[in-house]
Amino acid sequence: MTSRPSTPGPEEETPKLSIGALSRATGIAVETLRTWESRYGFPVPERKPSGHRVYPLDAVPRLRRIAEALALGHRAGQVVGASQDALDRLLVGTAASPVGPSSGIPPAEDLEGLLRLVAAFDAERLTRTLLGDWGRMVPIEFLEERIAPLVVAVGDAWKSGDLEIRHEHFLSERVGDLLRSLRLPFEERASGPLVVFATLPGEAHGLGLQMAALLLASVGCRILYLGTEVPPPQLTSLAADLGARAVAVSVSSSSRGSATTAAIRKLRRSLPPRVALVVGGDGAPRAQAGIDVVRSLRELEDWGRRLVAGRLPASRRT
């Protein structure tokens, strides 16, 4: 007498993975998986009775194919939401010609290659390279590992005489345009609290502010970007008129000092208590009551998530 294979009963479950286990099985960072779920609707979690999120085992092969497509240079927006058949067709079509040194585009980790593009004022290739990096990374990684190191490297090269001020201006305009274009899709979908972005008079550097605006837009904040050297009374009246939840101010090392610190304190006193004031950048003052000072992009991202979740308390006047 032969026995028939058993089939799962209603009380049995197919295997499920925690997000940590899914990350280990695919080699994809946990934060990247969460971002893909939010931005592209995959991977799709299920909820256990305890409320914990788990993922089906059959998500693993598809995620591995997605990682393979990204390694070949395809954008996350193109492949994360694609079906398995579409991924297979895409990989067959590009496996013979992967992106690499022969493409003429510096590898993502080649900072020297990016500096050469800046030195040559090669706007088209610089933008194309950075867009390729954007497609392979989540926003925080792109800003931390690509944009911030490049900005610092160009500044150091200018100070050492290897590059000129015109190179720094070129980078600022090109990267500023890129960051604005990357922020727009997030702004179109954002429904979170409104944050007003500006620098105070005397601070002409705007790239740090652009990076911060992109990062907070990516976590769901609505953005009103005013740019550099905005008088504090205008910030105060605008925040009140529009019902903004926060004002974000960037301070570079060039404007660090007592005058800037005093201006920030004055701005805090003039803002309504419900409006948070967050300050970042190399020249940001020390933390003080009523002013949220962030020292890194990671801290800013965490601050933004708490703002969106409604977990920031009203600020006290100083």
Secondary structure, 3 states (H helix, E strand, C coil): CCCCCCCCCCCCCCCEECHHHHHHHHCCCHHHHHHHHHHHCCCCCEECCCCCEEEECCHHHHHHHHHHHHHCCCCHHHHCCCCHHHHHHHHHHHCCCCCCHHHCCCCCCCHHHHHHHHHCCCHHHHHHHHHHHHHHCCHHHHHHHHHHHHHHHHHHHHHHCCCCHHHHHHHHHHHHHHHHHHHHHHHHHCCCCEEEEECCCCCCCCHHHHHHHHHHHHCCCEEEEEECCCCHHHHHHHHHHHCCCEEEEECCHHHCCHHHHHHHHHHHHHCCCCCEEEEECCCCCCCECCEEEECCHHHHHHHHHHHHCCCCCCCCCC
